[in-house]
Amino acid sequence: MNRTNIPTNAPLVPAETPQKGFELFIGELTKKFSFLKEKEMKYFIFTIFLDGLAYSIMYPIRSIYIKSFGIDLLQLGILFSVFVGVRLILDSPFGTLCDYLPKAKIITASLMGKIFIYFLYTVTNNFNSFLILFVVNGVIDAAYMVSMWAYMTDALKKHKIGYTPISLFLMTPGLFGPYIGGFLGNINNIFAFYGSVAVGVLAMMVSFAIPKISNKNFTFEDGVREAVKGVYVDEAKSFMKSKKNVKIASLIHFILSYDGFVYGSFLAVYLNSAFNLSEFWIGIFFVTVNILTVVARVIESLYFKKIIKKKTIFFVSVITGLIYISMPLFKTVEFFASAMLFVSFLMYFIFPLSYTLFIKHLSRYNRGEVIGMNQTLSDAGGVSGNLIGGVLANMFGIPYAFLSVGVMYLIGAVASLGIEKSRWKMKKSR
């Protein structure tokens, strides 16, 4: 333990003792959550915390539930591709809209829609009706994701706060949400969606307290006019004028989204069909994944300033890519689950670094347009992951969908070599 980390008024007790070392660790970790004192962050963070819990409850059940109606892997990939495709189309106009309308109100309206979607899952039972459901879900999610990231970016830049400690806090729903979903799904899959509805209502209620973060005053007509005027063209121009690191970070977000949707669409189905794991044990598996990812974020949060960001992104991408490419070789649940847990631990080092890279190099002008394009690229990754993954899974088996993810990570590793040096200076935790 470095003695320079000891406060000057601390008693002269050797930092190397286990008790003192633990106290310093807890002290440093506690400081990381000081961002909750900021009025723009408090209710916003608890809102998306609850929204994350609602999502994590139904997450391990959704693909299994949909497949139970006779929907094959290719159709499953198509459904998720349509969902992300709708988001891709609407991300840019919603990004511009966020520059003109109160982001907090868009977040609240989107949460109302998400509650409705969770309920509709319980009454939908065929491919065509699921297709309509996923289209509507895409519209609502586009509004939510862009407004949420735009609000968070404004708040982080205003208070000079890094994303890593926030991501650590927001990952905690994953420690128990999938367990709740797996437990409810083991009784009846529909119960998991009812649980998401209940928690979603709480998220919506808290969202009413999110404060306005901008003093701009525009009408709804102003926002719509600007969102439609030069749609995609203006956003693309703003993005192309952005700094190199912003573009590289957006490519990394494309790859992470590709991974996330292959993971979310096919992993639970594979564990259930190939290894005969029940919904309960699949929920336990996802809880274990989230425990490991929280450990990764804790390590990264405590040592963020000491981590060499460019090298970390490169080496983690290479190792993750090679493991994913090897997935077809893992024929037993022990090997497959162990490999998936390990890559889950590794990959969660990447996003906070790439997102910090993204927000640090954003221009102060037209942020919403660039954020919208970044989200568009992320959603393009989701569409690609679902379509390519669905085709490969249907033709060769689900492990080959994960093989394609590995190829993407190796591409990301090459791109990360172009990251330009920056000081990565963020406000110290108080």
C-alpha positions as CSV (number, residue, x, y, z in Angstrom):
1,M,0.0,0.0,0.0
2,N,1.4,3.4,-1.0
3,R,1.8,5.6,2.1
4,T,1.1,8.7,0.1
5,N,-2.5,7.6,0.0
6,I,-2.8,8.0,3.8
7,P,-4.4,11.3,4.9
8,T,-2.0,13.7,6.6
9,N,-4.1,13.7,9.8
10,A,-4.2,9.9,9.9
11,P,-2.5,8.1,12.8
12,L,0.9,6.6,12.0
13,V,-0.2,3.0,11.6
14,P,1.6,1.0,9.0
15,A,-0.5,0.9,5.8
16,E,0.7,-2.6,5.1
17,T,-1.4,-4.1,8.0
18,P,-4.4,-6.0,6.6
19,Q,-6.9,-4.0,8.7
20,K,-5.5,-0.6,7.6
21,G,-5.3,-1.7,4.0
22,F,-8.9,-2.8,4.1
23,E,-10.0,0.5,5.7
24,L,-8.1,2.5,3.0
25,F,-9.7,0.4,0.3
26,I,-13.2,1.0,1.6
27,G,-12.4,4.7,2.1
28,E,-11.3,5.1,-1.5
29,L,-14.3,3.1,-2.8
30,T,-16.7,5.2,-0.8
31,K,-15.3,8.4,-2.3
32,K,-16.1,7.1,-5.7
33,F,-19.8,7.5,-5.0
34,S,-19.6,11.2,-4.0
35,F,-21.2,12.0,-7.4
36,L,-24.6,11.2,-5.8
37,K,-24.3,14.5,-3.9
38,E,-24.8,16.5,-7.2
39,K,-28.4,17.4,-7.7
40,E,-28.3,16.6,-11.4
41,M,-27.0,13.1,-10.7
42,K,-28.9,11.9,-7.6
43,Y,-32.4,11.2,-9.0
44,F,-31.1,10.5,-12.5
45,I,-28.8,7.8,-11.3
46,F,-31.5,6.2,-9.2
47,T,-33.9,6.3,-12.1
48,I,-31.6,4.4,-14.5
49,F,-30.6,2.1,-11.6
50,L,-34.2,1.0,-11.3
51,D,-34.6,0.8,-15.0
52,G,-31.6,-1.4,-15.1
53,L,-33.1,-3.6,-12.5
54,A,-36.4,-3.9,-14.4
55,Y,-34.4,-4.9,-17.5
56,S,-32.2,-7.4,-15.7
57,I,-35.2,-9.2,-14.2
58,M,-36.6,-10.2,-17.6
59,Y,-33.2,-10.4,-19.4
60,P,-32.3,-14.1,-18.7
61,I,-35.9,-15.2,-19.6
62,R,-36.7,-13.2,-22.7
63,S,-35.1,-15.3,-25.4
64,I,-36.2,-18.6,-23.9
65,Y,-39.7,-17.2,-23.6
66,I,-39.9,-16.1,-27.2
67,K,-38.4,-19.3,-28.5
68,S,-41.1,-21.3,-26.6
69,F,-43.6,-20.1,-29.2
70,G,-41.9,-22.1,-32.0
71,I,-39.6,-19.2,-33.1
72,D,-36.3,-20.5,-34.5
73,L,-32.8,-18.9,-34.0
74,L,-32.9,-17.1,-37.3
75,Q,-36.3,-15.5,-36.5
76,L,-35.0,-14.7,-33.1
77,G,-32.0,-12.8,-34.7
78,I,-34.4,-11.0,-37.0
79,L,-36.6,-9.8,-34.1
80,F,-33.7,-8.3,-32.3
81,S,-32.3,-6.9,-35.5
82,V,-35.6,-5.1,-36.2
83,F,-35.5,-3.7,-32.7
84,V,-32.0,-2.3,-33.0
85,G,-32.6,-1.3,-36.7
86,V,-35.5,0.9,-35.6
87,R,-33.2,2.5,-33.0
88,L,-30.6,3.0,-35.6
89,I,-32.9,4.9,-37.8
90,L,-34.2,7.1,-35.0
91,D,-31.0,7.7,-32.9
92,S,-29.8,10.7,-34.9
93,P,-33.1,12.7,-35.0
94,F,-33.6,11.9,-31.3
95,G,-30.1,13.1,-30.6
96,T,-30.8,16.4,-32.2
97,L,-34.1,16.6,-30.4
98,C,-32.2,16.2,-27.1
99,D,-30.4,19.5,-27.9
100,Y,-33.7,21.3,-28.0
101,L,-36.1,19.6,-25.5
102,P,-35.7,18.8,-21.8
103,K,-33.9,15.5,-21.7
104,A,-35.5,14.6,-18.3
105,K,-39.0,14.7,-19.8
106,I,-38.0,12.5,-22.7
107,I,-36.6,10.0,-20.2
108,T,-39.8,10.0,-18.2
109,A,-42.0,9.5,-21.3
110,S,-39.7,6.7,-22.5
111,L,-40.0,4.9,-19.2
112,M,-43.8,5.0,-19.5
113,G,-43.4,3.3,-22.9
114,K,-41.0,0.7,-21.5
115,I,-43.5,-0.3,-18.8
116,F,-46.1,-0.9,-21.5
117,I,-43.7,-3.0,-23.5
118,Y,-42.9,-5.3,-20.6
119,F,-46.6,-5.9,-20.1
120,L,-47.1,-6.6,-23.9
121,Y,-44.6,-9.5,-23.7
122,T,-47.1,-11.4,-21.5
123,V,-49.9,-11.3,-24.1
124,T,-47.7,-11.8,-27.3
125,N,-47.5,-15.3,-28.7
126,N,-46.4,-15.5,-32.4
127,F,-43.7,-14.2,-34.7
128,N,-45.8,-11.4,-36.3
129,S,-47.0,-10.0,-33.1
130,F,-43.5,-10.1,-31.6
131,L,-42.3,-8.3,-34.7
132,I,-44.7,-5.4,-34.1
133,L,-43.8,-5.4,-30.4
134,F,-40.1,-5.1,-31.2
135,V,-40.7,-2.3,-33.7
136,V,-42.5,-0.3,-31.0
137,N,-39.9,-1.2,-28.4
138,G,-37.2,0.1,-30.8
139,V,-38.9,3.5,-31.0
140,I,-39.2,3.8,-27.3
141,D,-35.7,2.6,-26.6
142,A,-34.2,5.0,-29.1
143,A,-35.7,7.9,-27.3
144,Y,-34.6,6.6,-23.9
145,M,-31.1,5.6,-24.8
146,V,-30.2,8.9,-26.5
147,S,-31.8,11.1,-24.0
148,M,-30.3,9.2,-21.1
149,W,-26.7,9.3,-22.5
150,A,-27.1,12.9,-23.5
151,Y,-28.2,13.9,-20.0
152,M,-25.4,11.8,-18.4
153,T,-22.8,13.3,-20.7
154,D,-23.9,16.9,-19.8
155,A,-23.8,16.1,-16.1
156,L,-20.4,14.4,-16.3
157,K,-18.9,17.2,-18.2
158,K,-20.4,19.8,-15.9
159,H,-19.0,18.3,-12.8
160,K,-15.9,16.8,-14.4
161,I,-16.8,13.3,-13.1
162,G,-15.5,10.1,-14.7
163,Y,-17.9,7.4,-15.9
164,T,-16.2,4.4,-14.2
165,P,-17.6,4.9,-10.6
166,I,-21.1,5.6,-12.1
167,S,-20.9,2.4,-14.1
168,L,-19.9,0.5,-11.0
169,F,-23.0,1.7,-9.2
170,L,-25.3,1.0,-12.2
171,M,-24.0,-2.6,-12.5
172,T,-25.4,-3.5,-9.0
173,P,-28.9,-4.4,-10.4
174,G,-27.2,-7.2,-12.3
175,L,-26.1,-8.8,-9.0
176,F,-29.7,-9.7,-8.1
177,G,-32.0,-8.8,-11.0
178,P,-31.2,-12.0,-13.0
179,Y,-31.6,-14.1,-9.9
180,I,-35.1,-12.6,-9.4
181,G,-35.9,-13.2,-13.0
182,G,-34.6,-16.7,-13.0
183,F,-36.6,-17.5,-9.8
184,L,-39.8,-16.0,-11.2
185,G,-39.2,-17.6,-14.6
186,N,-38.8,-21.0,-13.1
187,I,-42.3,-20.7,-11.8
188,N,-43.7,-19.1,-14.9
189,N,-41.8,-17.1,-17.5
190,I,-44.6,-14.5,-17.5
191,F,-43.9,-13.6,-13.9
192,A,-40.5,-12.2,-14.8
193,F,-42.1,-9.6,-17.0
194,Y,-44.6,-8.7,-14.3
195,G,-41.7,-8.1,-12.0
196,S,-40.1,-5.8,-14.7
197,V,-43.4,-3.9,-14.9
198,A,-43.5,-3.3,-11.1
199,V,-39.9,-2.0,-10.9
200,G,-40.4,0.0,-14.1
201,V,-43.2,1.9,-12.4
202,L,-40.8,2.8,-9.6
203,A,-38.3,4.0,-12.1
204,M,-40.8,6.2,-13.8
205,M,-42.0,7.7,-10.5
206,V,-38.4,8.6,-9.5
207,S,-37.8,10.2,-12.9
208,F,-40.2,13.0,-12.2
209,A,-37.7,14.4,-9.8
210,I,-34.8,14.6,-12.3
211,P,-33.8,18.3,-12.5
212,K,-33.5,20.2,-15.7
213,I,-29.9,20.5,-16.7
214,S,-30.0,23.2,-19.3
215,N,-31.4,26.7,-19.3
216,K,-32.3,26.6,-23.0
217,N,-35.9,27.3,-23.8
218,F,-37.3,25.8,-26.9
219,T,-40.7,24.6,-28.0
220,F,-41.6,21.1,-29.0
221,E,-42.0,22.4,-32.6
222,D,-38.5,23.9,-32.5
223,G,-37.0,20.5,-31.5
224,V,-39.0,18.6,-34.2
225,R,-38.1,21.1,-36.9
226,E,-34.4,20.8,-36.1
227,A,-34.5,17.0,-35.8
228,V,-36.1,16.7,-39.2
229,K,-34.1,19.4,-40.9
230,G,-31.0,17.8,-42.5
231,V,-31.7,14.6,-40.6
232,Y,-28.6,12.3,-40.6
233,V,-26.7,14.8,-42.8
234,D,-26.1,17.4,-40.1
235,E,-25.4,14.6,-37.5
236,A,-22.9,12.9,-39.9
237,K,-21.1,16.2,-40.6
238,S,-20.8,17.0,-36.8
239,F,-19.5,13.5,-36.2
240,M,-17.0,13.6,-39.1
241,K,-15.7,16.9,-37.6
242,S,-15.2,15.4,-34.2
243,K,-11.8,14.3,-32.9
244,K,-10.1,11.1,-33.9
245,N,-10.5,9.6,-30.4
246,V,-14.3,10.2,-30.6
247,K,-14.5,8.2,-33.8
248,I,-12.3,5.3,-32.4
249,A,-14.4,5.2,-29.3
250,S,-17.6,5.0,-31.4
251,L,-16.1,2.1,-33.3
252,I,-15.4,0.3,-30.0
253,H,-19.0,1.0,-29.0
254,F,-20.1,-0.6,-32.3
255,I,-18.1,-3.8,-31.4
256,L,-19.4,-3.8,-27.8
257,S,-22.9,-3.6,-29.0
258,Y,-22.3,-6.4,-31.5
259,D,-21.1,-8.5,-28.7
260,G,-23.9,-7.4,-26.3
261,F,-26.7,-8.4,-28.7
262,V,-25.2,-11.7,-29.7
263,Y,-24.7,-12.4,-26.0
264,G,-28.2,-11.3,-25.1
265,S,-30.0,-13.0,-28.0
266,F,-28.4,-16.4,-27.9
267,L,-26.5,-17.2,-24.7
268,A,-29.5,-18.1,-22.5
269,V,-31.0,-20.2,-25.4
270,Y,-27.7,-22.0,-25.8
271,L,-27.3,-22.7,-22.1
272,N,-30.9,-24.0,-22.0
273,S,-30.9,-26.1,-25.1
274,A,-27.3,-27.4,-25.3
275,F,-26.7,-28.0,-21.6
276,N,-30.3,-28.3,-20.3
277,L,-29.9,-25.5,-17.7
278,S,-33.2,-24.4,-16.2
279,E,-34.3,-20.7,-16.0
280,F,-33.3,-20.6,-12.4
281,W,-29.7,-21.7,-13.0
282,I,-29.4,-19.4,-16.0
283,G,-30.4,-16.6,-13.7
284,I,-27.6,-17.7,-11.3
285,F,-25.2,-17.8,-14.2
286,F,-26.0,-14.2,-15.2
287,V,-25.7,-13.1,-11.5
288,T,-22.2,-14.7,-11.5
289,V,-21.3,-12.8,-14.6
290,N,-22.3,-9.6,-13.1
291,I,-20.4,-10.3,-9.9
292,L,-17.2,-10.7,-12.0
293,T,-17.9,-7.6,-14.0
294,V,-18.4,-5.5,-10.8
295,V,-15.1,-6.8,-9.6
296,A,-13.6,-5.6,-12.8
297,R,-15.1,-2.2,-12.4
298,V,-14.0,-1.9,-8.8
299,I,-10.4,-2.6,-9.9
300,E,-10.7,-0.2,-12.7
301,S,-12.3,2.5,-10.6
302,L,-9.7,2.4,-7.9
303,Y,-6.7,2.4,-10.3
304,F,-8.2,4.4,-13.2
305,K,-5.4,7.0,-13.1
306,K,-2.7,4.3,-13.2
307,I,-4.2,2.2,-16.0
308,I,-2.6,2.8,-19.4
309,K,-5.8,3.3,-21.3
310,K,-4.6,2.6,-24.8
311,K,-2.7,-0.6,-23.9
312,T,-5.6,-1.9,-21.7
313,I,-8.1,-1.5,-24.5
314,F,-5.7,-3.2,-27.0
315,F,-4.7,-6.2,-24.9
316,V,-8.2,-6.8,-23.5
317,S,-9.6,-6.7,-27.0
318,V,-7.0,-9.2,-28.3
319,I,-7.5,-11.7,-25.4
320,T,-11.3,-11.4,-25.5
321,G,-11.2,-11.8,-29.3
322,L,-9.1,-15.0,-29.2
323,I,-11.3,-16.6,-26.5
324,Y,-14.5,-15.9,-28.4
325,I,-12.9,-17.3,-31.6
326,S,-12.3,-20.5,-29.6
327,M,-15.9,-20.9,-28.5
328,P,-16.8,-23.7,-30.9
329,L,-14.1,-25.9,-29.2
330,F,-15.8,-25.7,-25.8
331,K,-18.1,-28.7,-25.8
332,T,-18.9,-29.0,-22.1
333,V,-20.8,-26.6,-19.9
334,E,-17.8,-26.3,-17.5
335,F,-15.5,-25.1,-20.3
336,F,-18.0,-23.0,-22.1
337,A,-19.3,-21.3,-18.9
338,S,-15.8,-20.7,-17.6
339,A,-14.7,-19.1,-20.9
340,M,-17.8,-16.9,-21.0
341,L,-17.3,-15.8,-17.4
342,F,-13.7,-14.9,-18.2
343,V,-14.4,-12.8,-21.3
344,S,-17.2,-11.1,-19.3
345,F,-14.7,-10.1,-16.7
346,L,-12.3,-8.8,-19.4
347,M,-14.7,-7.0,-21.6
348,Y,-16.0,-4.8,-18.9
349,F,-12.7,-3.1,-18.6
350,I,-13.2,-1.6,-22.1
351,F,-16.4,0.4,-22.0
352,P,-15.6,2.9,-19.2
353,L,-12.3,3.6,-20.9
354,S,-13.8,4.1,-24.3
355,Y,-16.7,6.1,-23.0
356,T,-14.4,8.4,-21.0
357,L,-12.3,8.8,-24.2
358,F,-15.5,9.7,-26.0
359,I,-16.9,12.3,-23.6
360,K,-13.5,13.9,-22.9
361,H,-13.0,14.7,-26.6
362,L,-16.5,15.8,-27.4
363,S,-16.9,19.4,-28.8
364,R,-18.9,21.7,-26.6
365,Y,-21.2,22.3,-29.7
366,N,-23.7,20.0,-31.2
367,R,-23.1,17.3,-28.6
368,G,-26.5,15.8,-29.1
369,E,-25.8,15.2,-32.8
370,V,-22.5,13.5,-32.1
371,I,-24.0,11.4,-29.3
372,G,-26.9,10.5,-31.6
373,M,-24.4,9.3,-34.3
374,N,-22.4,7.4,-31.7
375,Q,-25.7,5.7,-30.6
376,T,-26.5,5.0,-34.3
377,L,-23.1,3.2,-34.7
378,S,-23.8,1.2,-31.5
379,D,-27.1,0.2,-32.8
380,A,-25.6,-0.7,-36.2
381,G,-23.4,-3.1,-34.2
382,G,-26.5,-4.6,-32.6
383,V,-28.2,-5.1,-36.0
384,S,-25.1,-6.7,-37.4
385,G,-24.7,-8.9,-34.4
386,N,-28.2,-10.2,-34.5
387,L,-28.3,-10.8,-38.3
388,I,-24.8,-12.3,-38.7
389,G,-25.1,-14.1,-35.4
390,G,-28.6,-15.4,-36.3
391,V,-27.4,-16.7,-39.7
392,L,-24.3,-18.4,-38.2
393,A,-26.2,-19.8,-35.3
394,N,-28.9,-21.2,-37.5
395,M,-26.4,-22.7,-40.0
396,F,-23.5,-23.9,-37.8
397,G,-24.6,-23.5,-34.2
398,I,-24.6,-20.7,-31.6
399,P,-20.9,-21.0,-30.7
400,Y,-20.1,-19.8,-34.3
401,A,-22.1,-16.6,-33.6
402,F,-19.7,-16.0,-30.7
403,L,-16.8,-16.7,-33.1
404,S,-17.9,-13.7,-35.2
405,V,-17.7,-11.6,-32.0
406,G,-14.1,-12.6,-31.6
407,V,-13.3,-11.3,-35.1
408,M,-14.9,-8.0,-34.2
409,Y,-12.7,-7.6,-31.1
410,L,-9.6,-8.2,-33.1
411,I,-10.7,-5.4,-35.4
412,G,-11.2,-3.2,-32.4
413,A,-7.7,-4.0,-31.1
414,V,-6.2,-2.8,-34.4
415,A,-8.3,0.4,-34.3
416,S,-7.3,1.1,-30.7
417,L,-3.6,1.5,-31.9
418,G,-4.7,4.8,-33.4
419,I,-5.8,6.3,-30.0
420,E,-4.1,9.7,-29.5
421,K,-2.6,10.4,-26.1
422,S,-4.6,12.6,-23.7
423,R,-4.3,13.4,-20.0
424,W,-7.6,11.7,-19.1
425,K,-7.9,14.3,-16.4
426,M,-11.2,14.0,-14.4
427,K,-12.3,15.6,-11.2
428,K,-11.0,13.9,-8.1
429,S,-13.6,12.2,-5.9
430,R,-14.5,14.4,-3.0
